[in-house]
Amino acid sequence: MLRFSSLGFLALFGSILIFLLQSIVSLTSKDFAWKKLRFVDVLDPKYYGWMNDITILNFNTYSDYVINMPLYALLFCLTVLFFIMSGLFEK
């Protein structure tokens, strides 16, 4: 296995792990609410504040969408991207 496919499997494992842990937490809590872990929740706001200053090609809208996605969905999208790159660039 080469680097893109290895990164794809790592992102897939992380996505499944986060999804399972979040589902277990939501099942064991009293209020039975699904709590989404997002990229915004992981980092301090000072690290992604620079994205609002960029006005090139609606980058603000796209970056806000990506950092507010659930983390397991973001990792799954990275999995798909890495597997596509693995099929295209590695022989």
N, C-alpha and C positions, 0 to 999 in steps of 0.2 A: 504494500500500500504506500502511496506517495503522499505528499503533503496536503493537497486539497481534499482528498478522500479521508485522510486522517482527521483533518479539521472538521469535515462534514460529520464524521461519526462522533467526534467530541461534542459538537454542537447539538447533535441529535440526542446524545446521552444526557446532556445538560437540560435540554428542553423536556425530555421525558421525566427526568428527576425533579425538576421544578414543578411540573404539572402534577405529578403524583404527590409530592409533599404538600402542595397547596390544596389538593383535594382531600388529603388526610386531615389537614388542619381544619378545613371547612366542615368535615364530617364530625370531628370530635368537639367542635365548639358548641356552645349552648344555643347561640342565635342562628346557626346553620347558614351563615353568609359566606359567599365566595369572596375572598379577598385577593384582588389582583396585585401581584408584585410587578411593578413597572420599572423601567430603566431610570425614571425620575426618582423613584424611591430608593434606589441603590446609591446614586451619587449625590453629593451636595450641590445645590443650585448654582454655586459659583463656578462649577466646572462646565456647565452647559449654557451659561448665560450669554456667551459670545455668539451663539447661533441666532439670536434675535436681532443682532446688528447687521447681518448679511442680507442684502436685498436682491441678490442675483437669482433670477429665474424662479421666484417663489420658494427659495430654499427654506425660508422660515416655516412655511406651511408643511413641507415635507419633513423637515427635521422635528417639528412639533408632533407630527403624526408618529414618527418612528420612536421618539423618546417616551411617548405616552402609550405605546402598545404594551400589552402584557409581555413579560419577559420570556415566557415559554413560546409565545408566538414569534417574537423577534428571533429567538434562537432557532426555531423551526424554519423561518425564512432564510436565515444564514445557512442552515443545513442544505436547503434546496439550492441556494446559490453556490455553495462549495461543491456539491455534487455535479452541478452543471459545468463549473469551471474545471473540475476533475475530468469530465468527459471531453472537454474541448482542448485543454492544454497538456494533459499528461498522456503519454503513449506508452 
